[in-house]
């Protein structure tokens, strides 16, 4: 029997051998720099926003990081200078241990002015003036960076989801890599885990708790999973769940959702919910989705027998396990 209680199989894991990928994200205020930073974070990048420019060489002079790095820089950044940033980019590009991309978020001035009008925010370069004045100054200030950019994304006609999709296409990440899925098992006695998008009650399935040989085991054990699968309703239920998820996952990814949390619950959280979470996790992973699996009630408790109150719940018509 496996004693695994918390599993994480993440395609955005530690980077392999090769140059450290660094994305420097900049652009006009209001053009979507924050959206780009958040998208890169969703895609597995370590993100640091508004790091003082003088600290960039120091940050990158150490050991390579396990994940690719994204640095957000704009006119609010301490010590910001377009010319200095261009020089920094050129120095980093010359380092064979680095793969550097300058990502510039652009937008038409009239659209930026409209966005500032809608949000009623002040432009960082025009605190006491009309935002259009700050927009004009910033366009002139950032001209060298715009000209030097490796990747330029004009967000004038893009929604937030569209902008994220553009970054995803640039990075060559498909939908399955972009959308992270967590599948977890839980006990209804302790309530639903926070943040579930989908929850499935599997207390109707055959309960291993009432088999003395299976009671001390968990849904990670093949004997327990086999016992549950013998329930005549199991096959149809599993087909319906996997069919539903096969429909929903691409739709969530297309919408720009970065994470989906799926839960399977039973009374004790040790048998049925664990077995179903494992089976569905495997099916999703085989379909190409990035899946992590967690068994809440098994963390630190996998070797402990069910408590007496769980057994009493089962005898009174409920189902423990």
C-alpha positions in Angstrom: 0.0 0.0 0.0 1.3 3.5 -0.8 1.5 5.9 2.1 1.3 8.9 -0.2 -1.1 11.5 1.1 -0.1 14.6 -0.9 1.0 14.4 -4.5 2.0 17.2 -6.9 2.7 16.5 -10.5 3.3 19.9 -12.0 4.6 20.5 -15.5 5.7 23.9 -14.4 8.3 22.3 -12.1 12.0 22.8 -11.8 13.6 23.9 -15.0 16.0 21.5 -16.8 19.6 22.3 -17.8 20.0 25.3 -20.0 20.0 29.1 -19.8 18.0 30.9 -17.2 15.0 32.4 -18.9 14.3 36.0 -17.7 11.4 38.1 -19.0 11.5 41.8 -18.3 8.0 43.1 -18.4 7.4 46.8 -19.0 5.2 49.2 -21.0 2.8 52.1 -20.7 0.9 52.5 -17.4 -2.6 51.1 -18.0 -1.5 48.9 -21.0 -1.8 45.6 -19.1 1.6 45.1 -17.4 0.0 43.7 -14.3 -2.1 41.4 -16.4 1.1 40.1 -18.1 2.9 39.6 -14.7 0.0 37.6 -13.3 -0.2 35.5 -16.5 3.4 34.7 -16.3 3.0 33.7 -12.7 0.1 31.4 -13.6 2.4 29.8 -16.3 5.0 28.9 -13.7 7.3 31.9 -13.6 8.8 33.3 -10.4 7.6 36.9 -10.4 9.1 40.0 -8.8 7.3 43.3 -9.4 8.9 46.7 -9.2 12.3 45.5 -8.1 14.7 48.5 -7.9 16.8 48.5 -11.0 20.1 48.6 -9.2 19.2 45.1 -7.7 18.6 43.4 -11.0 22.3 42.5 -11.6 22.7 41.3 -8.0 19.6 39.1 -8.3 20.8 37.4 -11.5 24.4 37.0 -10.4 23.7 34.1 -8.1 22.8 30.5 -8.7 20.3 29.8 -11.4 16.7 29.6 -10.2 14.6 26.5 -10.5 11.9 28.3 -12.4 12.0 30.9 -15.1 11.9 34.5 -13.8 9.7 37.5 -14.7 10.5 41.0 -13.5 8.0 43.8 -13.7 9.4 47.3 -14.3 7.7 50.6 -15.0 8.1 54.3 -14.4 7.2 53.8 -10.7 10.2 51.4 -10.2 12.9 52.9 -8.0 15.7 54.2 -10.2 13.8 53.6 -13.4 15.5 54.8 -16.6 14.7 53.6 -20.1 18.3 54.0 -21.3 19.6 52.1 -18.2 17.2 49.3 -18.7 18.2 48.9 -22.4 21.8 48.7 -21.3 20.9 46.1 -18.6 19.0 44.0 -21.2 22.0 44.1 -23.6 24.4 43.1 -20.8 22.2 40.2 -19.8 21.7 39.0 -23.4 25.5 38.8 -23.7 25.6 36.3 -20.9 25.4 32.7 -22.3 23.8 31.6 -19.1 20.8 33.9 -19.7 18.0 33.8 -22.1 16.4 37.3 -21.9 13.2 38.7 -23.4 12.0 42.2 -23.1 8.2 42.1 -23.2 6.6 45.5 -23.9 2.9 46.2 -23.3 1.6 48.9 -25.6 -1.7 50.7 -26.1 -3.0 53.6 -28.1 -3.0 56.9 -26.2 -6.8 57.5 -26.6 -7.5 54.0 -25.2 -5.2 54.6 -22.3 -7.0 57.9 -21.6 -10.3 56.1 -21.7 -9.1 53.5 -19.2 -7.9 56.1 -16.8 -11.2 57.9 -17.1 -13.1 54.7 -16.3 -11.0 53.8 -13.3 -10.6 57.4 -12.1 -7.0 56.7 -11.3 -4.2 59.3 -11.5 -1.4 58.7 -13.9 2.0 58.3 -12.1 3.6 61.0 -14.3 0.7 63.4 -13.9 -0.5 63.3 -10.3 -2.1 66.8 -10.4 -2.8 67.0 -14.1 -5.0 65.3 -16.7 -3.9 61.7 -17.4 -3.4 62.5 -21.0 -0.4 64.6 -20.0 1.2 61.7 -18.2 0.4 59.4 -21.1 2.2 61.7 -23.5 5.3 62.0 -21.2 5.4 58.3 -20.7 5.2 57.5 -24.4 8.3 59.7 -25.0 10.1 58.2 -22.0 9.5 54.6 -23.0 10.3 55.0 -26.7 13.8 53.4 -26.4 12.3 50.4 -24.7 9.5 50.0 -27.2 12.1 50.1 -30.0 14.3 47.5 -28.2 11.5 45.1 -27.2 11.8 41.5 -28.2 8.0 41.0 -27.9 5.4 43.8 -28.3 1.8 43.2 -27.4 -0.7 46.0 -28.3 -3.6 45.6 -25.8 -5.7 48.4 -27.3 -8.4 46.0 -28.6 -7.7 43.1 -26.2 -9.6 42.0 -23.1 -7.7 40.7 -20.1 -8.3 37.1 -21.3 -7.1 38.0 -24.8 -3.9 39.6 -23.4 -3.2 36.4 -21.4 -3.9 34.3 -24.4 -1.4 36.3 -26.4 1.3 35.7 -23.8 0.4 32.0 -23.7 0.8 31.8 -27.5 4.1 33.6 -27.3 5.5 31.2 -24.7 4.2 28.2 -26.7 2.1 26.9 -23.9 -1.0 24.8 -24.8 -4.2 24.9 -22.9 -3.4 21.8 -20.8 -0.2 23.4 -19.6 -1.8 26.7 -18.8 -4.6 25.4 -16.7 -3.6 23.8 -13.4 -6.0 21.2 -11.8 -6.1 20.2 -8.2 -8.1 17.0 -7.3 -8.6 16.4 -3.7 -10.5 14.0 -1.4 -12.2 15.1 1.8 -14.5 14.0 4.6 -17.9 15.7 4.8 -17.6 15.4 8.6 -15.0 18.2 8.4 -16.7 20.2 5.7 -15.9 21.1 2.2 -12.3 22.3 1.4 -12.1 26.0 0.7 -12.0 27.1 -2.9 -13.6 24.1 -4.6 -15.0 24.8 -8.0 -16.6 21.3 -8.3 -17.6 18.9 -5.5 -18.8 15.4 -6.0 -20.5 13.3 -3.2 -19.4 9.6 -3.5 -21.1 8.4 -0.3 -23.6 6.4 -2.4 -20.8 4.0 -3.5 -20.0 0.6 -1.8 -18.2 1.3 1.4 -14.9 -0.6 2.3 -15.3 0.5 5.9 -17.6 -2.4 6.6 -15.0 -5.0 5.4 -12.7 -5.8 8.3 -9.8 -6.5 6.1 -10.1 -3.2 4.2 -11.1 -0.9 7.1 -7.5 -0.1 8.2 -6.4 0.6 4.6 -7.1 3.7 2.4 -8.3 4.4 -1.1 -4.7 4.4 -2.2 -4.6 0.6 -1.8 -5.6 -1.4 -4.9 -7.8 -3.8 -2.9 -9.9 -0.9 -1.6 -10.2 0.7 -5.1 -11.2 -2.7 -6.5 -13.9 -3.1 -3.8 -15.4 0.3 -4.6 -15.2 -0.4 -8.4 -17.4 -3.5 -7.9 -20.4 -1.2 -7.1 -22.7 -1.6 -10.1 -23.1 2.2 -10.2 -19.4 2.9 -10.2 -18.7 2.5 -14.0 -21.5 4.8 -15.1 -20.7 7.4 -12.4 -17.0 7.5 -13.5 -17.9 7.7 -17.1 -20.2 10.7 -16.5 -17.7 12.5 -14.3 -14.8 12.0 -16.8 -17.1 13.0 -19.6 -18.2 16.2 -17.8 -14.6 17.1 -17.1 -13.5 16.4 -20.7 -16.1 19.0 -21.7 -15.4 21.6 -18.9 -11.5 21.6 -18.9 -11.1 23.0 -22.4 -13.9 25.5 -21.8 -12.2 26.7 -18.5 -8.9 27.0 -20.3 -10.4 29.0 -23.2 -12.0 31.4 -20.8 -8.6 32.1 -19.3 -9.1 30.3 -16.0 -5.7 29.4 -14.5 -6.8 26.8 -11.9 -9.6 24.4 -11.2 -10.2 22.7 -7.9 -12.2 19.4 -7.9 -13.2 17.6 -4.7 -14.5 14.1 -4.0 -16.1 13.7 -0.6 -17.2 10.7 1.5 -18.0 10.4 5.2 -14.5 9.6 6.6 -12.4 10.8 3.7 -10.2 7.7 3.8 -11.6 5.2 1.2 -14.2 6.1 -1.5 -13.2 9.7 -1.9 -9.5 8.9 -2.1 -10.0 6.1 -4.6 -12.1 8.3 -6.9 -9.7 11.3 -6.6 -6.9 9.0 -7.6 -8.7 7.6 -10.6 -9.9 10.9 -11.9 -6.5 12.5 -11.4 -4.9 9.8 -13.5 -7.5 10.2 -16.2 -7.0 14.0 -16.3 -3.2 13.6 -16.4 -3.4 11.0 -19.3 -5.6 13.6 -21.1 -2.6 16.0 -20.9 -3.8 18.3 -18.0 -1.4 19.5 -15.3 -2.7 17.8 -12.2 -1.9 17.8 -8.5 -3.7 15.5 -6.1 -4.3 16.0 -2.3 -5.9 13.7 0.2 -6.8 16.0 3.1 -7.8 13.4 5.7 -4.7 11.2 5.0 -2.1 13.9 5.8 -0.5 12.5 8.9 -3.4 10.1 9.4 -2.9 7.4 6.8 -1.8 4.8 9.3 -4.5 5.6 11.9 -7.6 3.5 12.2 -11.0 5.2 12.0 -12.3 6.7 15.2 -15.3 5.3 17.1 -17.6 8.2 16.2 -17.0 7.4 12.5 -18.1 3.8 13.1 -21.2 4.9 15.0 -22.1 7.3 12.2 -22.1 4.3 9.8 -24.2 2.1 12.0 -26.9 4.8 12.3 -27.5 4.8 8.5 -24.5 6.9 7.4 -21.4 5.6 5.8 -18.0 6.0 7.3 -15.0 5.9 5.0 
